[in-house]
Every structure is written in C-alpha cells, then in structure tokens.
Amino acid sequence: MLKLTNDFLEEIVEKQKTDARVCVPDVPDLKRMILEEGHRSNLSIHPGVTK
C-alpha cells in the first residue's frame, strides 16, 4: 500500500489547481505500485458494478 504524507498530498492538490495532469517519474517500481494500488481499490470500478 502506498503511504503519502499530508504535505505531499497538499502539494499534489495545489498543482492540480493549475494543471489537471499528474506526472509520474519514470521509476518502474513506483509505477507498478500505483497501478497495483488502483487495481486493488474498491473505487477503481464503475458505480453499481461489483468487483
């Protein structure tokens, strides 16, 4: 599971106010962790569909 600090999350929110894109560094392990976290999340599906 990814662990993010409040400061880091606040920085992301501030940056998204001017640019909705999120840039992920070219770090394979980080990209894998992000994709796996999204895949395991109950929120990564369409509403009304069970996983």
N, C-alpha and C positions, 0 to 999 in steps of 0.2 A: 504494500500500500504506500502511496506517495504521502509524504509528510511536508506540508507547506507552512511556513510561518505567516503570522498575520501581516507583518511588514511586506513580505513578498507578495501576498495576495492583494494588499492595498496598492502596491506598485503596478500590478497587472491591471487592476480596475482603473487606475488613473490613466494608464497608457491606452486602454480600450476606449476611453472617452474621446480620444482624437483619432484612433485607428482601430477598427474592429478586428483586424487580423492579429493573430498570435504567432510569433516566430519561435520555432523550437530549434535550438542549436543542433548541429549535425553530430550528435552523440548517440550512437546506436542503442546503448543501454537505456538512456533517458527516453528515447522514442519508444522503445519496447515497453518500458514501464508505463508510459502514458497510454499507449494503446491497450495494454492489458487491463489497466485500471478502468478505462472506459468500457471495455468489453464485459467486465465483471459487474459493473454498476447496474442497479435496477433502473436507473434513469436513462439508459442508453437505448431504449426501445420506444416505439410509438405508443402513445397513451391507449389503454384498453387492450393491449397485447401482452400476453404472459410470456415470460422467458423460460 
